[in-house]
Structure formats: C-alpha cells, structure tokens
Amino acid sequence: MKIYHGSYMAIETPKILKSKFAKDFGEGFYCTELEEQAARWASRYDTAVISSYEYTPDKIQISHTSNMFLQ
C-alpha cells in the first residue's frame, strides 16, 4: 500500500519521536493513503514536499519523495 506524508521537507527515514501532544491523534508520524490530503497538509508551508512510502505490515520502504511548489 502506498502512503503519503506532507511537510516542508523530505522525510527519507521516518522516525517516531516525541512531538506536540496537541495533534488530533496524539504523538506519531502522520500519513495518509490520499496524495491530495498530503498535499493539503504540505500546503501550510512555503516549500511543500510530499514524501511517499510503500507500506507493508512488517516493514516500510521509501518509494520516492517529490517537491511540490503550490501557488
């Protein structure tokens, strides 16, 4: 399954670290199956980047990372 993460920088190797507890679902690394949703997350930043990953239940592999410049 392909999943996406929207941010201001490419995330080559996701790591679950302590983050702001104010997130909707608590701490974690948020991903979605919808590329459009990741694009909306990334659009909050001046430089929007969508990272994509190939997810399987026992491992995660990076498939590609792309820069998106939204206007």
N, C-alpha and C positions, 0 to 999 in steps of 0.2 A: 504494500500500500504506500502510495506517495503522500507525504505530509509536508506542510509549508510553515515557515516562521517569518514574520515580518518585523523588521528592525531598521536601525540606522547604520548597521554594519553587518558584514557577512559573518556568520557563525559556522566555522568549519567543523568544530567538535563541540556539540552541545554538552554543557555541564550543569548539573543541578546544584546551585549554590543558594545560600541564604539570600532572599530578596525581600522586597517590600511586602509586608503582610497584607497590605490594602488591596491586593489583587482580588478579582472576583472569586477565584477558587483557591486562594492561598498561595503558598510558595510553589515554584516549579518552572519549567520551561514550556511555554505555551506554543502549541502547534495546531494546525487545522488541516483537514482534507481539502479545503476550498482555497485555491490560489487567490481568488478575488478577496476573500476575507483577510488573508495575509497581506495583500496589497493595501487594504484599508488600515490595518494595524501599522504598516510601514509608512503610510501617507502622513502620519503625525510628525515626521522628521523631514528636515531639509533634503537629506540624501536617503531615499527609500531603497532598501535592499530586501529581497525575498530569498531566503535560503530554502532549499528543498532537500528532502531526505527520503530514502527508501526504508520503510519501517517493516520489520517482521517481529513477532512477539519475543524472540530471544535475542535480537540484536537490531542495531540501527546503522545504516550506511548512508553516507552523503552521496547524493546523485548529482547535484550541481548547485551552484549559487549564482544568482543574477542580480545586477543592479537595475533598479527601476527609477527613472527620474520622472516624477509626477509633476504636472503643471497645474 
